[in-house]
Amino acid sequence: MKVSVNGEKEAGLQGLASALLEKGALTSDWLPAFNAVPRHLFVPDVIWPGRAGMNRQDDRVIRSEVPKTWWKAVYTDAPITTQWDDGTYDGPGKGKTPSSSSSMPTMVFSMLDALSVEEGHRVLEIGTGTGWNAALLSHRLGSANVFTIEVDDASAREARKRLNDAGFDPVSVIGDGAEGYAAGAPYDRLIATASIGRVPRPWLDQVRPGGIIVAPWGPTYGGEAVARLTVARDGSASGHFVGSSAFMRLREQRKTLPPATAYDTNADGIRTTTRLSPDDVGEWLHMFVIGVQDPTLFCRVEWGEGGSYRLWLYDTSVTSWAVANYDPGHTEFEVTEHGPRALWDELRSAWNWWDGKGRPGFERFGLTVDGDSERVWLDTPDTPVPQLGA
């Protein structure tokens, strides 16, 4: 299929399909759904196109004003922001915080592949968004087997209309995704299109033993990956991460971190130098590794001139802070630490542990949820990742 823009034929659906197939994200069993459920039917007329692999949005694009730009964004393998600030901002430029999106197609089909659905499976989707994911599942499994829940009233209503217009009628619910949807349980599969820092207990209760949960999971510090968990008969769940991700947080679990003004950053601290560059601990994987070992640590960056910056570290209990100064071309970096915790030392210990293990990628890590506790492990559940900090 090709889309038409002002009478001109443009490479659209098939061009994106080819790109996804080449990447291995789109598999043959999902190809019929991809072709039958074109993305453009589930993208609003007002969007903020994103960039592949980056959490950055371009300025607002209005379909009626620049249709070619809109179509290009829809059939590019990149995320598209569809809402800012829970719908309170829809003007030119960008709002403060993106709050809904059409996910990057590579991520959509990679997660659907990880879900391992089979004919007859009942699936609960957490986060309807634009409705595209629910439509793909409905085409594959039948609308009667798909349940989707969305916390935002306006987004839920608009998605339901798009689904109905496309010929699909899954059970569409407005509500808190953290609570799941008990009325439709038990489910064979659960997929979340918003990230979490802990797996909500209702999800485990509503998925049958042997069922699978696919959800983006990330620690407070940053970094995130998609967890693929199998639910056990005792109500626990465990499984490996299957790849990097970057999703908007489930509203019920949005981070509420102390402001920098809560810390006395003018107080004297202990000054040292380090050969570990702040620039070598800032990748998404590094942040994940640091965050799973130090759950109460978070960071902010203060930019300077010429590529220099200050990496500020804080603890969520507001007892300690540290700052590392980065200047391009330097091999030693000044560090100041204040408070009962040596936060830079904690970060360095976390990085050294990862380095000593051969710098494993996301796929070597896993997550186990047992009762109210969660633990991240390396390679197997009996090798938990060490915990640092107070």
Secondary structure, DSSP 8 states (H G I E B T S, - for coil): --EEETTEEE--HHHHHHHHHHHT-S-TTTHHHHHHS-GGGGS-SEEEEEETTEEEE---EETTT-HHHHHHHHTSSS-EEEEEGGGTB-SSS--SSEEEEE--HHHHHHHHHHHT--TT--EEEE--TTSHHHHHHHHHH-GGGEEEEES-HHHHHHHHHHHHHTT---EEEES-GGG--GGG--EEEEEESSBBSS--HHHHHHEEEEEEEEEEE--SSS--EEEEEEE-TTS-EEEEEEEE----B-GGG------GGGS-TTS--EEEEESS-GGGS-SHHHHHHHHHH-TTEEEEEEE-STT-EEEEEEETTSS-EEEEEE-TT-S-EEEEEESSS-HHHHHHHHHHHHHHTT---GGGEEEEEETTEEEEEESSTTSB------
